[in-house]
Amino acid sequence: MSTVSSYSHISVLLNEALDALAIQPDGIYIDGTFGRGGHSRALLARLGPEGRLIAFDKDPEAIRAGEQLAAEDGRFVVVQRSFAEMADEMRARGLHGRISGVLLDLGVSSPQLDDPTRGFSFLNDGPLDMRMNPGVGQSAADWVNTASEADIATVLKEYGEERFSKRMARAVVTRRAAQPFARTGDLAAVIKEANPAWEKGKHPATRAFQGIRIFINRELDDLADGLRAALDVLAPAGRLAVISFHSLEDRMVKQFMRREAKGAPIPRDLPIRDIDIPVSINLVGKAIKPSAAEIEANPRARSAVLRIAEKR
């Protein structure tokens, strides 16, 4: 019988994210990435008796942790779905357009990284899986052992921003012909050997593993869908707060928020004033990054960026 993981997770930019939501005690909020509940528990502490919090996660371990919290607090419920599906879920619950704030804390959680059995880590050997929900979709091993060399190179370059993607893909395809990949340590060793220029302080398989993980879990597709869904479910003046951990995510969030804050581009020769261009959000402040003290206490926070918007 599976139990809730004991691996710890330190919520990044915790107070900054809660402040960004401008929490109303009787508001209805969404935590799109429950993880192990750090943000959710802190948010519940700021809600009054009439407040509500709905959390989403694909990971069955996270859902088990969320169900424990739901049993403790009647204002909370957890849903095993991607946050990209929050609009459908809110319609089903009669809450569409009534949400006071949405928080998205993107990427992989510390319990997922630190548990070798989940297959996310190149530092701790384990089964090559990488799925947020191990019961759904193709595992990293299945994909690495069957994808074409060109497709592997594309994933490593586009999702991992790996400049040696072609060399690594060639090495992977060559090795799997002799023996298919089954373990993270095995794949990491082959990629490490194929990387001719190691970055200081970074494992040579870091970018490649990031790329494979993002692809396997459709993380950027979910993010694009989730940002649009968040605007759908928010009430007027509702807040959207997004914490990202790498440049691909942050670029998407920044471009989405800027585009929605400016409105659809209008041809220059049309007699329309800027004030008449329909826009859906206002940007709130500048991007927020962790303090030096937070980074020292939690090195995984070093690349985090928090961006905030308010629905008009």
Secondary structure, 3 states (H helix, E strand, C coil): CCCCCCCCCCCCCHHHHHHHCCCCCCCEEEECCCCCCHHHHHHHHHCCCCCEEEEECCCHHHHHHHHHHHHHCCCEEEECCCHHHHHHHHHHCCCCCCEEEEEEECCCCHHHHHCHHHCCCCCCCCECCCCCCCCCCCCHHHHHHHCCHHHHHHHHHHCCCCCCHHHHHHHHHHHHHHCCCCEHHHHHHHHHHHCCCCCCCCCCCHHHHHHHHHHHCCHHHHHHHHHHHHHHHEEEEEEEEEEECCHHHHHHHHHHHHHHHHCCCCCCCCCCCHHHCCCCEEECCCCECCCHHHHHHCHHHCCCEEEEEEEC
